[in-house]
Amino acid sequence: MPFSHGGQLNPWKAAGAASAAPATLTQPKPTTTADAAAGKVTIITGGATGLGRTIAMEFGRAGAKVAFCWYEMDGREVEANALLTETTLTASGIDVYAARCDVRDRKQVDRFVADVVERFGTVNYLINNAGIAHDGALWRLTPAVWDAVMDTNVTGAFNCLAACAAIFREQHSGKVVNVSAHQAQRPGFGVSSYAASKAALEGLTRAAAVDFGPSNVNVNAVAPGFIHTERLDLLPRDLIERTRKRAVLGRLAEPEDIAKVIAFLCSEAARHITGQTIVVDGGLSLE
């Protein structure tokens, strides 16, 4: 089971008995709720395929209610995959809501979040996973391609944050994880729009953490390297092999490797982490 840790710390469980706290401690200690995610409502953008699907399964198996959105893209058959993901979650006994939503459109995002609240009552976790890439040398990128990447990867995350802001502030709690990429800090050739968008997303993460901090809302990011998803098959095999060899651990990530870090950041164990980007690339960025 994904949330059985063989005696290791379960990210959904708060820390156990702590040592005596100083007399001046005024903030409450983490709770000891056995399953912190149980019954919590999780929004995952881009949840129909790849990493998004794995994140949905990770939270669902922890007992969370899962709401994910998707948007059809050329050559991807996203709608069919969204139905498959929804069916798989439902068959696993997970309470799920799925809907088409273009995160670039604030009105659609507001409607999606409102529908989630109407169905589940609130939002506890927001995972901004939706993202696209258009590789190519900078001088070959058209303004339309640049705008599409920035609007999806940055403005899309902003729209979702803004749509959930009133909910988080009113309930004085919430967890946000933005999915960045290791290219934000170590871009290769031909990824200028993608790298710029992810660097901006990390800046948004830090700024949002400051704004939401007084409302007891944690905002963090994860920056994966290459992940074994269906999109990886679109890359040249020699590039994938070179990347694997460059990673200190000698392997590429499985989607579960990233999903579990996101789960940790949404758990009580990470209650004092905010405004941070956690790099999960197997040591690729150390090369």
FILO-92541 format. One line per 8 residues: number of its first residue (from 0); for each residue z, y, x of N, C-alpha, C. Coordinates in steps of 0.2 Angstrom, whole numbers. Each point is the difference from the previous one (the first is absolute). Example, Ala and Ser with C-alpha at 12.3 -4.5 7.8 and 13.67 -1.06 7.14 Angstrom:
<pts>
0> 39,-28,66,0,6,-4,0,6,4 | -4,5,-2,1,6,4,3,5,-4
</pts>
This chain:
<pts>
0> 0,-6,4,0,6,-4,0,6,4 | -4,5,-1,-1,6,4,7,4,1 | 5,-1,-5,6,4,1,6,-4,2 | -2,-6,3,5,-5,3,0,1,7 | 5,2,3,0,2,7,4,-4,5 | 1,-6,-2,3,-5,4,6,2,4 | 5,4,-3,6,3,3,-1,6,3 | -6,3,0,-1,7,2,1,5,-5
8> 0,6,2,1,6,-5,-5,0,-5 | 1,-1,-6,-4,1,-6,-1,8,-1 | -6,3,1,-1,7,-1,2,3,-7 | 0,-5,-5,2,3,-7,8,0,0 | 4,-4,4,7,0,0,3,6,4 | 4,4,-3,4,5,4,4,-3,5 | 2,4,5,4,-3,5,7,-3,-3 | 3,-5,3,6,-3,-2,6,4,2
16> 5,-3,0,7,4,2,-1,4,6 | 1,6,0,0,4,6,6,1,3 | 0,3,6,7,1,3,3,7,-3 | 6,1,1,3,5,-3,-3,7,1 | -1,4,-5,-4,6,1,5,6,2 | -2,5,3,4,5,2,3,4,-7 | 6,3,1,3,3,-6,-4,5,-3 | -5,3,4,-4,6,-2,-6,-2,-3
24> -1,-6,-1,-6,-3,-3,0,2,-8 | -6,4,-2,0,2,-7,-6,-3,-4 | -5,-3,4,-6,-3,-3,2,-7,-2 | -3,-2,-6,1,-7,-2,-3,-5,5 | 3,-6,1,-3,-5,4,-5,-3,-4 | -4,-4,4,-6,-4,-4,4,-5,-4 | -4,-1,-6,3,-5,-5,-1,-7,3 | 3,-5,-3,0,-7,2,-4,-4,-6
32> -4,4,-3,-4,-4,-6,-4,-5,4 | 0,-6,-3,-3,-6,3,-8,1,0 | -3,2,-5,-7,1,0,-2,7,-2 | 0,5,5,-1,7,-2,-6,1,-3 | -6,-4,1,-6,2,-3,-1,-3,-7 | 5,-4,-2,0,-3,-7,0,5,-5 | -6,0,-5,0,5,-5,-3,7,2 | -1,1,6,-2,6,3,-8,1,-2
40> -2,6,-1,-7,1,-2,-4,2,7 | -5,-3,1,-4,1,7,-7,2,-2 | -2,6,2,-7,2,-1,-4,-1,7 | -5,-4,0,-4,-1,6,-7,2,-2 | -3,5,4,-7,2,-1,-4,-4,5 | -6,-2,-3,-5,-4,4,3,-7,0 | 3,-2,-6,4,-7,0,-4,-6,-1 | -7,1,-1,-4,-6,-3,-2,-5,6
48> 0,3,6,-3,-5,5,4,1,6 | -1,-4,5,2,0,7,8,2,0 | 2,4,4,7,2,2,3,2,-7 | -3,4,-4,3,2,-6,2,-6,-5 | -4,-5,0,1,-6,-4,6,-3,3 | 1,-1,7,5,-3,3,7,4,-1 | -1,6,0,6,5,-2,3,-2,-7 | -5,0,-4,2,-1,-7,3,-7,-1
56> -2,-5,3,3,-7,0,7,1,3 | 1,3,6,6,1,3,5,3,-4 | -1,5,-3,5,3,-5,1,-4,-6 | -5,-2,-3,0,-4,-6,5,-6,1 | -1,-4,6,4,-6,1,8,2,1 | 1,7,2,7,2,1,3,2,-7 | -4,0,-5,2,1,-7,-2,7,-2 | -4,4,3,-2,6,-2,-5,0,-5
64> -1,5,-4,-5,1,-5,-6,3,4 | -6,-2,-1,-5,2,4,-5,4,-4 | -2,6,2,-6,4,-3,-5,2,6 | -6,-3,-1,-5,2,5,-6,3,-3 | -3,4,4,-6,3,-2,-6,-2,5 | -6,1,-3,-6,-2,4,-6,5,-2 | -5,0,4,-6,4,-1,-6,-4,3 | -5,-1,-5,-6,-3,2,-3,3,6
72> -3,-4,5,-4,3,6,-6,-4,1 | -5,3,2,-6,-4,1,1,-6,5 | -3,-6,-3,0,-6,4,7,-3,1 | 5,2,-4,7,-3,1,2,-4,-6 | -3,0,-6,2,-3,-6,8,0,-1 | 2,7,0,7,1,0,3,-2,-7 | -4,2,-5,3,-2,-7,1,-7,-1 | -5,-5,3,1,-7,-1,7,-2,4
80> 0,3,6,6,-2,4,7,3,-3 | -1,6,-4,6,2,-3,3,-4,-5 | -5,-3,-4,1,-5,-5,3,-6,2 | -2,-2,6,2,-6,3,8,1,3 | 1,6,3,6,1,2,5,1,-6 | -2,3,-5,5,1,-6,1,-7,-3 | -5,-4,0,1,-7,-3,5,-4,4 | -1,0,7,5,-3,5,7,2,-1
88> 1,7,0,7,2,-1,3,-2,-7 | -4,1,-5,3,-2,-7,1,-8,0 | -4,-4,3,1,-7,0,6,-2,5 | 2,5,4,6,-1,4,7,2,-3 | -1,3,-6,6,2,-4,1,7,2 | -4,4,3,1,7,2,-2,4,-6 | 4,5,-2,-2,5,-5,-5,5,4 | -6,1,-3,-5,4,4,-4,4,-5
96> -2,6,3,-4,4,-4,-6,2,5 | -6,-1,-2,-6,2,5,-4,5,-4 | -3,5,3,-5,5,-3,-4,3,5 | -6,1,-2,-5,4,4,2,7,1 | 0,3,6,2,7,1,-2,2,7 | -4,6,-1,-2,3,6,5,4,3 | 3,-1,6,6,4,2,-2,7,2 | -7,1,1,-2,6,2,0,5,-6
104> 1,-2,-6,0,4,-6,7,0,-3 | 3,6,1,7,1,-2,1,-2,-7 | -4,2,-5,1,-2,-7,0,-7,-1 | -4,-4,4,0,-7,-1,7,-3,3 | 2,3,5,6,-2,3,6,1,-5 | 0,6,-2,6,2,-5,0,-5,-6 | -6,-1,-3,-1,-5,-5,3,-7,2 | -2,-2,5,2,-7,3,8,0,0
112> 3,5,4,7,0,0,3,0,-6 | -2,4,-5,3,1,-7,-1,-7,-3 | -5,-3,1,-1,-7,-4,5,-5,3 | 1,1,7,5,-5,3,7,2,-3 | 2,6,0,6,2,-3,1,-2,-7 | -5,0,-4,0,-2,-7,1,-7,-1 | -3,-4,5,1,-7,0,6,-3,3 | 2,3,5,6,-3,4,6,5,0
120> 0,6,-2,5,4,0,1,5,5 | -2,-1,6,1,4,6,-5,-2,6 | 1,3,6,-3,-2,6,5,0,5 | 1,-5,4,5,0,5,-3,0,7 | -6,-4,1,-3,0,6,-7,2,0 | -3,4,4,-7,2,0,-3,-2,7 | -5,-4,0,-3,-3,6,-7,3,0 | -2,5,4,-6,3,0,-5,-4,5
128> -3,-5,-3,-4,-4,4,-8,1,0 | -2,3,-5,-7,1,-1,-3,4,6 | -6,-2,2,-3,3,6,-7,-2,1 | -4,4,3,-7,-2,2,-1,2,7 | -6,-3,2,-2,2,7,-8,1,0 | -2,4,4,-7,1,1,-1,1,7 | -2,-5,4,0,0,7,-7,3,2 | 0,3,6,-6,3,3,2,6,4
136> -4,1,5,1,6,5,1,6,-4 | 4,5,2,2,6,-3,-6,4,-2 | -5,0,4,-6,5,-1,-5,-4,-5 | 2,-6,-2,-4,-3,-5,3,0,-7 | 6,2,-1,4,1,-6,-3,5,-4 | -1,-1,-6,-2,5,-5,6,3,-3 | 0,7,-3,5,2,-3,3,-4,-6 | -5,-3,-3,2,-4,-6,4,-6,2
144> -2,-3,6,4,-6,2,7,2,3 | 0,6,3,7,3,3,4,1,-6 | -2,3,-5,4,2,-6,2,-6,-4 | -4,-5,0,2,-6,-4,6,-4,3 | 0,0,7,5,-3,4,7,4,-1 | -1,7,1,6,4,0,3,0,-7 | -4,1,-5,2,0,-7,4,-6,-2 | -3,-6,2,3,-6,-2,7,-2,4
152> -1,1,7,6,-2,4,6,5,0 | -2,6,-1,5,6,1,2,3,-7 | -5,2,-3,1,3,-7,2,-5,-5 | -3,-6,0,3,-5,-4,7,-1,0 | 3,-1,7,7,-1,1,4,6,-3 | -3,6,1,4,6,-2,0,0,-8 | -6,-2,-3,0,0,-7,6,-5,-3 | 0,-5,3,5,-5,-2,7,2,1
160> 1,3,6,7,3,1,2,5,-5 | -5,5,-1,1,5,-5,2,-2,-7 | -4,-6,-2,1,-2,-7,6,-4,-1 | 3,-3,6,7,-3,-1,6,5,2 | -2,6,2,6,4,2,5,1,-5 | -2,2,-6,5,2,-5,4,-6,-2 | -3,-6,0,4,-7,-1,5,-1,5 | -2,1,7,5,-2,5,5,5,0
168> -1,7,-1,5,5,1,5,0,-6 | -3,-2,-6,5,-1,-6,5,-6,1 | -3,-5,3,5,-6,1,3,0,6 | -1,5,4,3,1,7,-1,-7,4 | -5,-3,0,-2,-6,4,-7,-1,0 | -2,-4,5,-7,-2,1,-2,-2,7 | -5,-4,1,-2,-2,6,-8,1,0 | -3,3,6,-7,1,0,-2,-3,7
176> -5,-4,0,-3,-2,6,-7,1,0 | -3,4,5,-7,2,1,-3,-5,5 | -6,-3,-1,-3,-4,4,-5,3,5 | 2,1,6,-4,4,5,-4,-5,4 | -1,1,6,-3,-5,5,1,2,7 | -1,-4,4,2,1,7,-5,5,3 | -6,0,-3,-5,5,2,2,7,0 | 5,2,-4,2,7,-1,2,2,7
184> 3,-4,4,2,2,7,-4,-2,5 | -4,-6,-1,-4,-2,5,-7,-2,-3 | -4,5,-1,-7,-1,-3,-4,-3,5 | -5,-4,-2,-5,-2,4,-7,4,-2 | -5,-3,3,-6,4,-2,-3,-1,-7 | -2,5,-3,-3,0,-7,5,0,-6 | 6,2,1,5,-1,-5,3,7,-1 | -4,6,1,3,6,0,3,2,-7
192> -4,-1,-5,2,1,-7,6,-4,-2 | 0,-6,1,6,-5,-1,6,2,4 | -1,1,6,6,2,5,3,6,-3 | -4,5,-1,2,7,-2,4,-1,-7 | -3,-4,-5,4,-1,-6,6,-3,1 | 1,-5,4,6,-3,1,5,4,4 | -2,4,5,5,5,3,2,5,-5 | -4,2,-5,2,5,-5,5,-4,-4
200> -1,-6,-2,4,-4,-4,7,0,3 | 1,-1,6,6,-1,4,4,7,0 | -4,5,0,3,7,0,2,1,-7 | -3,-2,-5,2,1,-7,6,-5,-1 | 1,-5,3,6,-4,-1,6,3,3 | -1,4,5,6,3,3,2,6,-4 | -5,4,-3,1,6,-4,3,-2,-6 | -2,-6,-3,2,-2,-7,7,-3,1
208> 2,-3,6,7,-2,1,5,6,0 | -3,6,3,5,6,0,1,2,-8 | -6,1,-3,0,2,-7,5,-4,-5 | -1,-7,1,3,-5,-4,7,-1,2 | 2,1,6,6,-2,3,6,2,-5 | 1,6,-2,5,2,-4,1,-4,-7 | -6,-3,-2,0,-4,-6,2,-8,2 | 2,-1,6,2,-7,2,-6,-5,0
216> -6,3,2,-6,-4,0,-3,-1,7 | -1,-6,2,-2,-1,6,-8,0,0 | -3,3,5,-7,0,1,-2,-2,7 | -4,-6,1,-1,-2,6,-8,-3,0 | -2,-2,6,-7,-3,1,0,-6,4 | -4,-4,-1,-2,-6,5,-7,1,2 | -1,-1,7,-6,0,3,-2,-6,3 | -4,-4,-4,-2,-7,2,-6,1,5
224> -1,-5,4,-6,-1,4,-5,-4,-4 | -4,-4,3,-4,-4,-4,3,-6,-4 | -2,-1,-6,3,-5,-5,-5,-5,-2 | 2,-6,0,-4,-5,-3,-1,1,-8 | -5,3,-2,-2,1,-7,-7,-1,0 | -3,0,-6,-7,-1,-1,-4,5,3 | 3,6,1,-4,5,3,-1,-1,8 | 4,-4,3,0,-1,7,-7,-4,1
232> -2,-4,-5,-6,-4,1,-6,5,1 | 0,6,-2,-5,5,1,-1,2,7 | 5,-1,4,-1,3,7,-3,-6,5 | -3,3,5,-3,-5,5,6,-5,3 | -2,-6,0,5,-5,3,2,2,7 | -4,2,4,2,2,7,5,6,0 | -1,4,-5,5,6,0,7,-3,-2 | 0,-4,-5,6,-3,-2,4,-4,5
240> -4,-4,4,3,-4,5,2,4,6 | -3,6,2,2,4,5,7,4,-2 | 0,1,-7,6,3,-2,6,-4,0 | -1,-7,-2,5,-5,0,3,0,7 | -5,0,5,3,-1,7,3,6,3 | -1,6,-3,3,6,2,7,0,-2 | 2,-3,-6,6,0,-3,5,-3,4 | 6,3,2,5,-3,4,2,-7,-3
248> 0,-1,-6,2,-7,-3,-6,-4,0 | -6,2,1,-5,-5,0,-3,-2,-6 | 2,4,-6,-3,-2,-6,-1,6,-5 | -3,-1,-5,-1,6,-5,5,-2,-5 | 1,6,-4,5,-1,-6,-2,-4,-6 | 4,-3,-3,-1,-3,-7,2,5,-5 | -3,1,-6,3,5,-4,7,-1,-2 | 3,-6,1,7,0,-2,4,3,6
256> -2,1,6,3,3,5,1,7,-2 | -4,3,-3,0,7,-2,4,1,-6 | -1,-4,-5,3,0,-7,8,-1,1 | 2,-4,5,7,-1,1,4,7,3 | -4,3,4,3,6,3,0,6,-6 | -5,0,-4,0,4,-6,6,-1,-4 | 1,-7,-1,6,-2,-4,7,2,3 | 0,0,7,6,2,3,1,7,-1
264> -5,4,0,1,8,0,2,2,-7 | -1,-5,-5,2,1,-7,7,-3,-2 | 3,-3,5,6,-3,-1,6,4,2 | 6,-2,-2,6,4,1,1,0,8 | -2,-5,3,1,-1,7,-3,6,4 | -5,3,-3,-4,6,3,2,7,-3 | 5,0,-3,2,6,-4,1,6,4 | 1,-1,7,1,6,4,-6,1,4
272> -6,-2,-1,-6,1,3,-5,4,-4 | -2,6,2,-5,4,-4,-4,4,5 | -6,1,-2,-4,5,4,-3,-4,6 | 0,-7,0,-2,-3,6,-6,-4,-1 | -4,-1,5,-6,-5,0,2,-6,4 | 0,-6,-3,1,-6,3,-6,-3,2 | -2,-1,7,-6,-3,2,1,-8,0 | -5,-3,-3,1,-7,-1,-7,-3,2
280> -1,0,7,-7,-2,3,0,-5,5 | 6,-4,0,0,-5,5,0,2,7 | 2,6,1,-1,3,7,-7,3,2 | -4,0,-4,-7,3,1,0,7,3 | 5,4,-2,0,7,2,3,0,7 | 3,-5,2,3,0,7,-5,-1,6 | -6,-2,-2,-5,-2,5,-3,6,3
</pts>
